[in-house]
Amino acid sequence: MCYHKSLTVKHQKLMEHYSASFASIREENEIKRYHENGFDFLPTPVVTAGKPELLQDFNWGLIPFWTKDLAGALRLRTQTLNCISEEMYDKPSFKDAAKNHQRCLIPCSGFYEWRWLDEKGKSKIPYFISLKGTDLFSLAGLYSRWRNPETDAYLYTYTVLTTTANKMMSEIHNSKLRMPVIIPREYEKDWLNKSLTKDDVFAFCQPIDDSTMEARTISKLITTKGADTNVPEVMAAHPYEK
């Protein structure tokens, strides 16, 4: 599944790529995400079908609107960082967002996965995966708005859709054989079209051609306890003995 990703481009490039402006004022000193761990539930700029002209900060880990309390919301979001795209119209946590056309684009520079060297994953090698020739592409997602009954404040959240792994990803992510749904640049606006049928949506949720992707092994800094992983070194190529 996809629990680790990066976003390292400047705000201006995001605005130009998506023909969108930021919904909130941005800091002068831009913060790059060399490594974002989904279990930190950080806010991420996304572009939604509801407001495609805006880049809005939504938190990773979808909280359905029907969640009763904060404790339930905090517990549920640990299980909704990803959504199996084949199940989005059926699973309780995602079916309302899917049926209500609450789809989004999640800007990404790359994502991280691990290749298991044994059956239980005690020995594994981390990889950084991206698209060839670009440092910005879009993952497909669903989004939701949840009202905290204790404060009446709204929390906006999203999940990353996944699909079956292509050949390259099945060799890297060999424990789950899954990969995030990637929306090609030329189809990004189409993904946000609220008139799409269920069959149209499923047609988008297919593994992309692995010839458009590239991957490299990286060091184990990314899983080093206590280390700062939001640094360029976390993405640097690192060889391993065969």
Secondary structure, 3 states (H helix, E strand, C coil): CCCEEEECCCHHHHHHHHCCEECCCCCCCCCCEEEEEHHHCCEEEEEECCCCCEEEEEEECCCCCCCCCHHHHHHHHHHCCEEEHHHCCCCCCCHHHHHCCCEEEEEECEEEEEEECCCCCCCEEEEEEEECCCCCEEEEEEEEEEECCCCCCEEEEEEEEEEECCHHHHHHCCCCCEEECEECHHHHHHHCCCCCCHHHHHHHCCCCCHHHEEEEEECHHHHCCCCCCCCHHHHCECCCCC
